[in-house]
Amino acid sequence: MHSLIDYSTTDPLALIGLGRALATHCAGGTQRLPRLLSAETALEMIIRGQPIGGERALELGLVDRLAASTFH
């Protein structure tokens, strides 16, 4: 997850979210996400369980930049 690295890049078409494995207490997803985002945004992502796109991840600060998409 982003908190373990210095710089992250993603494809604009990527889908980022908490899957069942990351949302469990064992993987720490519910503890790490609020450290990266506001508590309100993190809670919404955790409760809704819907992934966000690369553009939204950049807006929220989950990634540092978007790479050129290789998929069309």
C-alpha positions as CSV (number, residue, x, y, z in Angstrom):
1,M,0.0,0.0,0.0
2,H,1.1,3.6,-0.6
3,S,2.2,4.1,3.0
4,L,5.0,1.6,2.5
5,I,6.6,3.4,-0.4
6,D,7.9,6.8,-1.3
7,Y,6.3,7.4,-4.7
8,S,3.5,5.7,-6.5
9,T,2.3,5.8,-10.1
10,T,-0.8,4.2,-11.6
11,D,-2.6,3.9,-14.9
12,P,-5.5,6.3,-15.3
13,L,-7.7,3.3,-16.1
14,A,-6.7,1.4,-12.9
15,L,-9.3,0.6,-10.3
16,I,-8.1,1.0,-6.7
17,G,-10.0,-0.1,-3.7
18,L,-10.2,-2.3,-0.6
19,G,-11.0,-5.9,-1.6
20,R,-12.2,-8.3,1.0
21,A,-8.7,-9.3,1.9
22,L,-7.5,-5.8,2.5
23,A,-10.6,-4.8,4.5
24,T,-10.0,-7.4,7.1
25,H,-8.2,-6.5,10.4
26,C,-5.4,-8.9,9.5
27,A,-4.2,-6.9,6.5
28,G,-4.5,-3.5,8.1
29,G,-6.4,-1.8,5.2
30,T,-8.9,-0.2,7.5
31,Q,-6.1,1.2,9.7
32,R,-3.8,2.4,6.9
33,L,-6.4,4.1,4.6
34,P,-7.5,6.7,7.2
35,R,-3.8,7.7,7.6
36,L,-3.6,8.4,3.9
37,L,-7.0,10.1,3.4
38,S,-9.4,12.0,5.5
39,A,-11.4,9.8,7.9
40,E,-14.6,10.7,6.1
41,T,-13.2,9.6,2.6
42,A,-11.6,6.5,4.1
43,L,-14.8,5.5,5.8
44,E,-16.8,6.0,2.6
45,M,-14.4,3.8,0.6
46,I,-14.4,1.1,3.3
47,I,-18.2,1.0,3.7
48,R,-19.1,1.2,0.0
49,G,-16.4,-1.2,-1.1
50,Q,-16.4,0.3,-4.6
51,P,-13.1,0.9,-6.3
52,I,-12.1,4.3,-7.5
53,G,-10.3,5.2,-10.8
54,G,-6.8,6.4,-11.2
55,E,-7.8,10.0,-11.7
56,R,-9.8,10.0,-8.4
57,A,-6.9,8.3,-6.6
58,L,-4.6,11.1,-7.8
59,E,-7.1,13.7,-6.6
60,L,-7.3,12.1,-3.2
61,G,-3.5,11.7,-2.9
62,L,-3.4,7.9,-3.0
63,V,-1.0,8.1,-5.9
64,D,1.6,10.7,-6.9
65,R,1.2,10.6,-10.6
66,L,-0.6,9.0,-13.5
67,A,1.3,7.0,-16.1
68,A,0.4,6.9,-19.8
69,S,-2.3,4.3,-20.3
70,T,-1.2,1.3,-22.3
71,F,-4.8,0.0,-22.6
72,H,-7.3,1.2,-25.0
